[in-house]
């Protein structure tokens, strides 16, 4: 009778690269620390490694003091990029777009809490594609866009479209 080896415990395998045998493919997903989005006008995730090809931003119950849209900006060691975006989001027939950031939702109320996911994918050079799906108390939205940065992406910023501040929820990122 063959001897059975128990599977490794979760603690022994989490956050370790996995190589698919024979293909040389390595999967290394890293997760940042969740940040409370309960105050302030922007949340930055800094020091993203230069080898990253995909960044996933996770939203849980994010709310603002007003009715502004949820948005994301990307940046380099030189700072956050505020130009060169081609971005838009829609809710039914309501649409919104921007050239200074990625737009996740184009409508909301001050009482809405937003849940969802946004993804930035490296397209080569300094070009990054963006997509998002968000939902809130009164609807849902999809967003998409692209930006060419002036260098290697190493940070993302989450912020309202206008002068609102955060008042509820949390945000985290995963990168690979």
VENRA-V958247 format. One record per pair of residues at least 4 apart in sequence whose ideal C-beta (glycine too) atoms are under 7 Angstrom apart, sorted by sequence separation. I is the first residue (numbers start at 1). J is the second residue. D is the distance in Angstrom with one decimal. If there is no record, write none. Layout:
i=I j=J d=D
i=I j=J d=D
This chain:
i=8 j=12 d=4.6
i=10 j=14 d=5.8
i=48 j=52 d=5.4
i=64 j=68 d=5.6
i=75 j=79 d=5.6
i=90 j=94 d=6.7
i=108 j=112 d=4.5
i=123 j=127 d=4.2
i=149 j=153 d=5.8
i=160 j=164 d=4.1
i=8 j=13 d=5.2
i=20 j=25 d=4.4
i=75 j=80 d=3.8
i=90 j=95 d=4.5
i=98 j=103 d=5.2
i=123 j=128 d=6.6
i=135 j=140 d=4.2
i=19 j=25 d=6.8
i=37 j=43 d=6.0
i=75 j=81 d=5.5
i=97 j=103 d=6.2
i=122 j=128 d=6.0
i=123 j=129 d=5.4
i=134 j=140 d=6.6
i=19 j=26 d=5.2
i=48 j=55 d=6.7
i=73 j=80 d=4.9
i=74 j=81 d=5.8
i=88 j=95 d=6.1
i=89 j=96 d=5.6
i=96 j=103 d=5.3
i=121 j=128 d=6.8
i=134 j=141 d=5.3
i=18 j=26 d=7.0
i=35 j=43 d=5.5
i=62 j=70 d=6.6
i=73 j=81 d=6.3
i=88 j=96 d=6.8
i=120 j=128 d=5.0
i=121 j=129 d=4.9
i=17 j=26 d=4.8
i=18 j=27 d=4.7
i=73 j=82 d=6.9
i=88 j=97 d=3.8
i=105 j=114 d=6.7
i=133 j=142 d=5.6
i=17 j=27 d=6.6
i=87 j=97 d=5.9
i=96 j=106 d=3.2
i=120 j=130 d=5.5
i=132 j=142 d=6.7
i=17 j=28 d=4.3
i=87 j=98 d=5.1
i=95 j=106 d=5.7
i=132 j=143 d=4.1
i=94 j=106 d=5.5
i=104 j=116 d=7.0
i=118 j=130 d=6.8
i=119 j=131 d=5.4
i=131 j=143 d=6.9
i=32 j=45 d=5.8
i=85 j=98 d=6.2
i=94 j=107 d=5.1
i=131 j=144 d=5.1
i=158 j=171 d=5.6
i=85 j=99 d=5.3
i=87 j=101 d=6.6
i=89 j=103 d=4.3
i=91 j=105 d=6.8
i=104 j=118 d=5.9
i=118 j=132 d=3.8
i=130 j=144 d=6.3
i=57 j=72 d=6.5
i=85 j=100 d=6.1
i=87 j=102 d=4.6
i=88 j=103 d=6.2
i=89 j=104 d=5.8
i=91 j=106 d=5.5
i=117 j=132 d=6.8
i=130 j=145 d=4.5
i=83 j=99 d=6.8
i=85 j=101 d=5.9
i=87 j=103 d=5.1
i=89 j=105 d=5.6
i=90 j=106 d=6.1
i=91 j=107 d=5.0
i=116 j=132 d=6.4
i=117 j=133 d=5.9
i=130 j=146 d=6.7
i=83 j=100 d=6.1
i=85 j=102 d=6.2
i=89 j=106 d=4.5
i=116 j=133 d=5.4
i=129 j=146 d=5.1
i=156 j=173 d=6.8
i=82 j=100 d=4.8
i=116 j=134 d=3.3
i=128 j=146 d=6.9
i=115 j=134 d=6.8
i=116 j=135 d=6.0
i=127 j=146 d=6.6
i=128 j=147 d=5.6
i=114 j=134 d=5.3
i=115 j=135 d=5.4
i=127 j=148 d=5.0
i=128 j=149 d=6.8
i=114 j=136 d=4.7
i=126 j=148 d=5.7
i=113 j=136 d=6.1
i=126 j=149 d=4.3
i=112 j=136 d=4.0
i=113 j=137 d=6.4
i=126 j=150 d=6.9
i=37 j=62 d=4.9
i=112 j=137 d=4.7
i=126 j=151 d=6.3
i=128 j=153 d=6.2
i=111 j=137 d=6.6
i=112 j=138 d=6.2
i=126 j=152 d=6.8
i=69 j=96 d=6.0
i=71 j=98 d=6.9
i=73 j=101 d=4.7
i=102 j=130 d=4.6
i=104 j=132 d=4.5
i=108 j=136 d=5.8
i=72 j=101 d=6.5
i=105 j=134 d=5.1
i=109 j=138 d=6.3
i=71 j=101 d=4.4
i=72 j=102 d=4.5
i=104 j=134 d=5.1
i=71 j=102 d=6.1
i=105 j=136 d=7.0
i=71 j=103 d=5.5
i=72 j=104 d=6.7
i=107 j=139 d=6.8
i=71 j=104 d=6.3
i=69 j=103 d=5.7
i=70 j=104 d=4.4
i=69 j=104 d=6.9
i=70 j=105 d=5.3
i=106 j=141 d=6.1
i=69 j=105 d=5.5
i=105 j=141 d=4.0
i=120 j=156 d=7.0
i=69 j=106 d=6.1
i=104 j=141 d=6.6
i=69 j=108 d=6.8
i=104 j=143 d=4.8
i=103 j=143 d=5.4
i=67 j=108 d=5.9
i=102 j=143 d=6.5
i=67 j=109 d=6.0
i=67 j=110 d=5.4
i=87 j=130 d=6.8
i=102 j=145 d=4.9
i=66 j=110 d=5.3
i=70 j=114 d=5.5
i=65 j=110 d=6.7
i=64 j=110 d=6.9
i=72 j=118 d=5.8
i=74 j=120 d=6.4
i=91 j=139 d=5.2
i=63 j=112 d=6.6
i=63 j=113 d=4.7
i=91 j=141 d=4.8
i=62 j=113 d=6.5
i=90 j=141 d=6.4
i=61 j=113 d=4.4
i=62 j=114 d=4.5
i=89 j=141 d=5.1
i=90 j=142 d=6.3
i=89 j=142 d=6.6
i=61 j=115 d=6.6
i=74 j=128 d=5.9
i=89 j=143 d=3.5
i=59 j=114 d=5.4
i=60 j=115 d=6.1
i=88 j=143 d=6.6
i=113 j=168 d=6.0
i=59 j=115 d=5.8
i=87 j=143 d=6.9
i=88 j=144 d=6.6
i=113 j=169 d=6.1
i=59 j=116 d=4.9
i=88 j=145 d=6.6
i=87 j=145 d=3.2
i=58 j=117 d=5.9
i=86 j=145 d=5.4
i=57 j=117 d=7.0
i=85 j=145 d=5.8
i=86 j=146 d=5.4
i=56 j=117 d=6.3
i=57 j=118 d=4.4
i=85 j=147 d=4.7
i=56 j=119 d=5.2
i=84 j=147 d=5.5
i=70 j=134 d=6.6
i=84 j=148 d=5.7
i=54 j=119 d=6.5
i=55 j=120 d=4.4
i=54 j=120 d=7.0
i=81 j=147 d=6.3
i=54 j=121 d=5.2
i=54 j=122 d=6.9
i=81 j=149 d=5.5
i=53 j=122 d=4.4
i=78 j=150 d=6.4
i=74 j=147 d=5.9
i=76 j=149 d=5.5
i=78 j=151 d=6.2
i=76 j=150 d=6.1
i=77 j=151 d=6.5
i=59 j=134 d=6.6
i=74 j=149 d=6.1
i=76 j=151 d=3.8
i=80 j=155 d=6.9
i=76 j=152 d=6.0
i=76 j=153 d=6.3
i=77 j=154 d=5.8
i=80 j=157 d=5.2
i=76 j=154 d=6.0
i=74 j=153 d=5.4
i=75 j=155 d=4.4
i=74 j=156 d=5.6
i=75 j=157 d=6.7
i=72 j=156 d=6.1
i=73 j=157 d=4.5
i=72 j=157 d=7.0
i=72 j=158 d=5.6
i=73 j=159 d=7.0
i=71 j=159 d=5.8
i=71 j=160 d=6.9
i=70 j=160 d=6.8
i=71 j=161 d=5.3
i=69 j=160 d=6.8
i=68 j=160 d=3.8
i=69 j=161 d=4.1
i=68 j=161 d=4.5
i=68 j=162 d=4.2
i=64 j=160 d=4.9
i=68 j=164 d=4.4
i=66 j=164 d=4.0
i=57 j=156 d=6.7
i=65 j=164 d=4.9
i=64 j=164 d=3.8
i=65 j=165 d=5.1
i=55 j=156 d=6.3
i=57 j=158 d=6.7
i=64 j=165 d=6.8
i=50 j=152 d=5.0
i=64 j=166 d=6.3
i=65 j=167 d=5.2
i=64 j=167 d=6.4
i=50 j=154 d=6.9
i=62 j=166 d=7.0
i=63 j=167 d=5.3
i=48 j=153 d=6.5
i=63 j=168 d=3.8
i=48 j=154 d=5.0
i=62 j=168 d=6.9
i=63 j=169 d=5.8
i=47 j=154 d=6.5
i=48 j=155 d=6.1
i=61 j=168 d=5.7
i=62 j=169 d=3.8
i=61 j=169 d=3.6
i=46 j=155 d=4.8
i=60 j=169 d=5.6
i=61 j=170 d=6.9
i=62 j=171 d=6.3
i=45 j=155 d=6.4
i=59 j=169 d=6.9
i=60 j=170 d=5.0
i=44 j=155 d=6.1
i=45 j=156 d=5.1
i=59 j=171 d=5.8
i=44 j=157 d=5.0
i=58 j=171 d=6.8
i=43 j=157 d=7.0
i=57 j=171 d=6.7
i=58 j=172 d=4.8
i=42 j=157 d=5.3
i=43 j=158 d=4.7
i=42 j=158 d=6.9
i=57 j=173 d=5.3
i=42 j=159 d=4.2
i=56 j=173 d=6.6
i=41 j=159 d=6.3
i=55 j=173 d=5.9
i=56 j=174 d=4.5
i=55 j=175 d=4.8
i=54 j=175 d=6.8
i=54 j=176 d=5.3
i=52 j=175 d=4.6
i=53 j=176 d=6.7
i=41 j=165 d=5.1
i=52 j=176 d=6.9
i=40 j=165 d=6.1
i=39 j=165 d=6.4
i=40 j=166 d=5.7
i=39 j=166 d=5.9
i=48 j=175 d=5.9
i=38 j=166 d=6.1
i=43 j=171 d=5.6
i=45 j=173 d=5.0
i=37 j=166 d=4.2
i=38 j=167 d=6.3
i=38 j=168 d=6.1
i=37 j=168 d=7.0
i=37 j=169 d=4.6
i=37 j=170 d=5.8
i=36 j=170 d=5.4
i=37 j=171 d=5.2
i=35 j=170 d=6.4
i=34 j=170 d=4.9
i=35 j=171 d=5.4
i=35 j=172 d=6.9
i=34 j=172 d=4.3
i=32 j=172 d=5.7
i=31 j=172 d=6.7
i=32 j=173 d=4.6
i=31 j=174 d=4.9
i=30 j=174 d=6.7
i=29 j=174 d=5.7
i=30 j=175 d=5.5
i=30 j=176 d=6.9
i=29 j=176 d=4.7
i=28 j=176 d=5.9
